[in-house]
Amino acid sequence: MATQAEDKKSALLAEINKLVAGKVPAAQRASAQTFATKYGSGIDADDLMARDAETWSALAVAHFGFGQEFQSGAPKMRIFNPKLAEHRWEAPCTVIEFINDDMPFLVDSIAMEINRQGIAAHFIIHPLFNATRDDHGVLTRLEDGREGEKLESWIHVETERISDPARLKALGDGLVTVLGDVRAAVDDWPKMIAKVNETIHAMAGAAKSVPLDELDEARAFLAWAGDSHFTFLGYREYELAESNGTDVLKIIANSGLGILREPRLGGVSQSFNELPAALRALARKPTLLALTKANSRAPPCTAPAIWTTSA
């Protein structure tokens, strides 16, 4: 049975590939067929069989066309409800498509944001490609991505149908924020690991004020966390100060990394100000390392993005 299903899938992929070749200019044909082959091969046989070759070829050509221009450094995204007259394929769903520099956590973060907004995601395709582009970001060649290369993620997501323009905008805004957070965390990962190591070395000076067993335990924990056992999302330095008789945490300007890059001009921690006085008082305790849970969602980053919606 499995062999029959795979045979049917292979036959359908061959038909899709042939149709795709006839829908793009000759100069793009090789790249488009590479795209269609990788696109379809990652789809479960039952899901692939749910649509005919004409629909799949139109879907693939549309996404391939969307990726003809892309500038590394910011996500490109569109959200639309597929219509036959406009997109040459249709389905009772909302589609989200991305072109993005490949990096960890992309698909999981996208799926979590969709779920956070109470939207059901039905289907995700996530092929990776080695793309050659000119100085203006125009695609000149697309090849199957291999480990160790600088890759692009071409992601196709289908969710429940969303017709409300306000809800579509909220979805797009949320996804742009999440992708900015992911990029910030990934880009600043080496710097955050360096800060962990700096902190471990700086702790040597605490031997005069805290018990040695507490010092050893704190340093061992940070070394363990920094050895690929913990996902660091952000880093920021604060100064514990007093303002009008009340303790405040003053943000040290330009100290933020990852999702805590902003604000670059300093300010104070609002979440610390909102804590009860008894909890704020703990900041004055001679505790070497404190583990706690944030009381707010990760803040948005300011990475630009290109995205459109179509109800």
C-alpha positions in Angstrom: 0.0 0.0 0.0 2.8 2.4 0.9 4.5 1.7 -2.4 1.3 2.4 -4.3 0.9 5.7 -2.5 4.5 6.7 -3.3 4.1 5.7 -6.9 1.0 7.9 -7.2 2.8 10.7 -5.5 5.7 10.4 -7.9 3.4 10.4 -10.9 1.6 13.5 -9.6 4.8 15.3 -8.9 6.0 14.6 -12.4 2.8 16.0 -13.8 3.0 19.1 -11.6 6.6 19.6 -12.7 5.6 19.5 -16.3 2.8 22.0 -15.8 5.1 24.4 -13.9 7.6 24.3 -16.8 4.9 25.5 -19.1 3.9 28.4 -16.9 7.2 30.3 -16.5 9.6 31.9 -18.9 12.2 29.7 -20.4 15.0 31.4 -18.5 13.3 30.5 -15.2 12.3 27.0 -16.1 15.2 25.1 -14.4 14.8 27.1 -11.1 11.0 26.7 -11.2 11.2 23.0 -11.6 13.7 22.7 -8.8 11.3 24.7 -6.7 8.3 22.6 -7.6 10.1 19.3 -7.0 11.3 20.3 -3.5 8.0 21.9 -2.7 6.0 18.8 -3.5 8.4 16.2 -2.2 8.0 17.5 1.3 4.2 17.1 1.3 2.5 14.0 2.7 1.2 11.8 -0.1 -2.4 12.0 1.2 -2.2 15.8 1.3 -0.7 16.0 -2.1 -3.4 13.8 -3.6 -6.1 16.1 -2.1 -5.5 18.5 -5.0 -5.0 18.0 -8.7 -1.8 18.8 -10.6 -3.2 22.0 -12.1 -4.0 23.4 -8.6 -0.6 22.5 -7.2 1.3 23.9 -10.3 -0.6 27.2 -10.0 0.1 27.3 -6.2 3.8 26.6 -6.8 4.2 29.1 -9.6 2.5 31.8 -7.5 4.9 31.3 -4.6 7.9 31.0 -6.9 6.8 34.3 -8.5 6.5 35.9 -5.1 10.1 35.0 -4.3 11.6 36.6 -7.5 12.6 39.6 -5.5 13.8 39.4 -1.9 16.4 41.4 0.0 18.2 39.5 2.8 17.9 41.0 6.2 14.1 41.3 6.6 11.2 39.0 6.0 8.9 39.2 2.9 5.4 38.1 3.6 1.9 38.1 2.1 -1.5 37.0 3.4 -4.4 36.3 1.0 -7.5 34.3 0.4 -6.8 32.4 -2.8 -9.2 33.2 -5.7 -9.2 31.5 -9.1 -9.4 34.8 -11.1 -6.5 36.4 -9.1 -4.2 33.6 -8.0 -5.2 30.9 -10.5 -6.1 28.5 -7.7 -8.6 28.6 -5.0 -9.3 26.9 -1.6 -11.5 27.7 1.4 -8.6 28.8 3.5 -6.3 31.8 4.2 -2.7 31.5 2.9 0.4 33.0 4.5 3.6 32.9 2.4 7.1 33.9 3.5 10.5 34.4 2.0 13.0 34.7 4.8 16.7 34.1 5.6 16.8 30.6 7.1 17.3 30.5 10.8 16.3 28.4 13.9 12.8 28.6 15.4 11.1 30.1 12.3 8.3 27.5 11.7 7.7 26.9 15.5 7.5 30.7 16.1 5.1 31.3 13.2 2.9 28.4 14.3 2.8 29.6 17.9 1.8 33.2 16.8 -1.0 31.9 14.6 -2.2 29.7 17.5 -1.9 32.6 20.0 -4.3 34.6 17.9 -6.8 31.8 18.1 -6.4 30.7 14.4 -6.3 27.1 13.3 -3.3 26.3 11.1 -4.1 23.3 8.8 -1.0 22.9 6.6 2.6 24.0 6.4 5.2 23.6 3.7 8.8 24.6 4.5 11.4 24.0 1.7 14.9 25.4 2.0 16.8 26.8 -1.0 20.2 28.0 -2.0 19.2 31.2 -3.9 21.5 33.3 -6.1 20.4 36.9 -6.4 21.8 40.0 -8.0 22.5 43.2 -6.2 18.9 44.3 -6.4 17.6 41.0 -4.8 16.3 39.6 -8.1 16.5 35.8 -8.3 18.9 34.4 -10.9 19.1 30.8 -9.8 17.4 28.5 -7.3 18.9 25.2 -6.1 18.0 22.6 -3.5 19.4 23.8 -0.2 22.1 21.8 1.6 23.5 22.0 5.1 26.3 24.5 5.5 25.0 26.8 2.8 23.4 30.2 3.3 19.8 29.3 2.8 16.4 30.9 2.3 13.2 29.6 3.9 10.2 29.6 1.6 7.2 28.9 3.9 3.6 28.3 2.8 1.0 28.1 5.6 -2.8 27.5 5.2 -5.1 28.4 8.0 -8.9 28.6 8.5 -10.5 31.2 6.3 -10.2 34.8 7.6 -12.4 37.4 5.9 -12.2 40.3 8.4 -9.6 42.8 7.2 -8.8 43.9 10.7 -8.2 40.3 11.8 -5.9 39.8 8.8 -3.9 42.9 9.7 -3.6 41.8 13.3 -2.3 38.4 12.1 0.2 40.1 9.8 1.4 42.5 12.4 1.8 39.7 14.9 3.8 37.6 12.5 6.1 40.5 11.6 6.8 41.1 15.3 7.6 37.4 15.9 9.9 37.2 12.9 11.7 40.4 14.1 12.1 38.8 17.6 13.5 35.6 16.0 16.0 37.4 13.9 17.1 39.6 16.8 17.6 36.6 19.1 19.4 34.6 16.4 21.6 37.4 15.3 22.7 38.3 18.9 23.1 34.7 20.0 26.9 34.8 20.0 27.0 38.1 21.8 24.6 36.7 24.5 26.8 33.6 25.0 29.8 36.0 25.3 27.9 37.9 28.0 27.3 34.6 29.9 31.0 33.9 29.9 31.8 37.4 31.0 29.4 37.1 33.9 30.9 33.8 35.0 34.4 35.4 35.1 33.1 38.5 36.8 31.6 36.4 39.6 35.0 35.7 41.0 34.8 39.1 42.7 31.8 37.9 44.7 33.8 35.4 46.7 34.2 38.0 49.5 30.4 38.6 49.9 28.6 35.3 49.3 29.3 31.7 50.4 31.6 29.8 48.1 29.1 27.0 47.6 26.6 29.5 46.3 29.2 31.0 44.0 30.2 27.7 42.6 26.6 26.7 42.1 25.7 29.9 40.3 28.8 29.7 38.0 28.1 26.0 37.2 24.5 26.8 36.3 25.5 29.6 34.0 28.2 27.5 32.4 25.6 24.7 31.8 23.1 27.1 30.4 25.6 28.7 28.0 26.7 25.3 26.7 23.7 24.9 24.3 21.3 23.9 27.1 19.2 27.1 27.1 17.7 29.4 24.5 18.7 32.9 25.2 16.2 35.4 23.8 17.4 38.6 25.2 20.0 40.4 27.5 19.9 43.8 29.1 21.9 45.5 31.9 20.3 47.6 34.6 21.4 49.8 37.5 19.6 49.5 40.8 19.0 53.2 41.8 16.7 55.3 43.9 14.2 57.9 42.6 12.0 59.9 44.9 12.6 57.4 47.7 11.7 54.4 45.6 13.9 51.8 44.1 14.0 51.7 40.3 15.9 49.6 37.7 17.6 52.1 35.3 18.2 50.6 31.9 21.8 51.0 30.8 21.7 52.5 27.3 22.8 50.4 24.4 23.2 47.3 26.6 20.3 45.4 25.1 20.7 42.3 22.9 18.2 40.0 21.2 14.6 40.9 21.9 15.7 43.3 24.6 17.7 45.5 22.1 15.3 48.4 22.7 15.1 51.0 24.2 18.6 52.0 23.2 18.4 55.4 25.0 17.8 53.9 28.4 14.9 54.6 30.7 13.6 52.5 33.5 12.0 49.0 33.8 8.3 49.5 33.9 7.7 45.8 34.9 9.9 46.4 38.0 8.0 49.5 38.9 4.7 47.6 38.8 5.9 45.0 41.3 4.7 45.1 45.0 7.1 46.9 47.3 7.9 43.7 49.1 9.1 42.1 45.9 11.1 45.2 44.8 12.8 45.1 48.1 14.3 41.7 47.2 16.5 43.6 44.7 18.5 44.9 47.7 19.2 41.4 49.0 22.8 40.1 48.4 21.6 37.3 46.1 24.2 36.4 43.5 21.8 34.8 40.9 18.0 35.0 40.8 15.7 33.1 38.4 12.3 34.5 37.7 9.6 34.6 35.1 8.7 37.6 33.0 5.3 39.0 33.5 4.9 40.3 30.0 5.1 39.1 26.4 8.4 39.6 24.6 8.6 43.2 23.2 8.5 43.8 19.4 11.7 44.5 17.5 11.9 47.1 14.9 13.1 45.0 12.0 11.4 46.2 8.7 9.4 43.8 6.6 7.5 43.7 3.4 4.0 42.2 3.6 0.6 42.5 2.0 -2.9 41.2 2.8 -5.8 40.4 0.5 -9.1 39.4 2.0 
